[in-house]
Amino acid sequence: MLDEAARSEMTLREALAFLVTREIARRDERRISMASKIAQFPFVRELDGYDFDAQPSLDQPRSGNWRPAAGSPMATTRSPFLGPPGTGKTHLAVSLGREAIRQNYSVQFVTAATLVAMLAKAHGDGALEKQLTTLSRPKLLIIDELGYLPFEANAAHLDTSNYRRFSVR
């Protein structure tokens, strides 16, 4: 980068601004990459890649302009994507999750079947409260494939009402 600054005949001030800008961009890329790994997205998708013409009932958001609902914390905003298989619900959820990460929100992606299995296992191990606390940490929790698969009877009736720590923030 110093060689590039020298070739461009930058002043000391311009070179310093160039280096700082590049370092900030590099750190931001690393933060987004790490947060995306932590979120456990099944794949990488962006809003720009979604075919909004195939879903005329949706208004096309502008990439980079996504914001949580005005006046509401993100954690209390519920926006289910409903529709038959193959309509891009997961694509939209992952895209919005990645945009939330860019805007410095923590995100966790999990399928409904995995979530129920995690909760049932934690309940059986006596660690349900700890698991619910862990799930309540991200600002955005994306639960995919809700309603696609039937749950086991004991998992479907898993009682979390006694666990006060798991609350919508």
Buried (B, 14 or more C-beta within 10 A) or exposed (E): EEEEBEEEEBEEEEBEEBBEEEEEEEEEEEEBEEBBEBBBBEEEBEBEEBEBEEBEEBEEBEBEEBEBEEEEEBBEEEEEBEEEEEBBBBBBBBBBBBBBBBEEBBBBBBBBBBBBBBBBEBBEEEEBBEBBEBBBEBBBBBBBBBEEEEBEEEBEEBEEEEBEEBEEE
